[in-house]
Amino acid sequence: MNVTSRRLAPSPAPTAPSVPSSPVAAAAAPAKAVPAAALDAFAGDPNFMTSLARGLVVIQAFTQQSPQMTISQLSVKTGLSRAAVRRCLYTLTKLGFAGAEDGTRYSLRPRMLTLSHSYTTSNTLSGAAQPILERMSAALHESFSVATLDGEDIVYIARTSVSRIMAVDLHIGSRLPAYCTSMGRVLLAWLPTDQLEQYLSRVNLVPYTTRTINSIDKLRLLLRNIRRNGYALCDQEYEVGLRSLAVPVYSPSGRVVATINLSGNAHRMTALDMQTRFLPHLRNAANELSVFLR
């Protein structure tokens, strides 16, 4: 072999780095945090019962969209190991809270309703709100709800509906994002400043419709106006065609502990109609509900 030719042979050209076809491809999508990851914050706490927490994570994994799941599916959805999910399901099945007809796909059992019943019967606010809402619905033929704030969502604790006005089926225990709902905005508007700023620093303003608020600064200004006016009107920001009005419910100490709202079809009920015809009824109901908290 010719030594000279071997020295002069061109080296292979360096491989060019692959270029993403679009800016979206260039940015790796952040991994969605699984529910089990939240349990890491309690690692090392001798009083924290991890097994109970894992069981609650498994229970909350069942939804209207996923009413039946296998151990593998639950493991992926919750972030728990298959072994941990299996032990949770074994315990829940033995206690009658879950089961699997075919031996593989698990679902919750009616006994689970005893947990929600324990809450509604022991919670003064929830128990007092339901008859008030039912009386208003009978008189005004509209849908009313009461909710509280839980993390970044509102949770329905009482509800009455005269017709199906939303694509999602709302019931006691349903959760909706706080930033784009009238009840959520009322609860956010009366948060202590430090808690509100913490919320604003972590909230993700998902655009559910073209009307959904998309700026933290706009949301902060809107919440100030809600606190000044004493009510929140949300116009088709969570769902097209849905308009809602909400007012605060005060505790004896003056703290806002819940909110009560009216929801209606935007094509049938104008914003002005809500403010002039229904706002007084909502405020009267909120005052009546506050009496039960004394």
Order of alpha helices (4+ residues) and beta strands (2+ residues): alpha-alpha-alpha-alpha-alpha-beta-beta-alpha-alpha-beta-beta-beta-alpha-alpha-alpha-beta-beta-beta-alpha
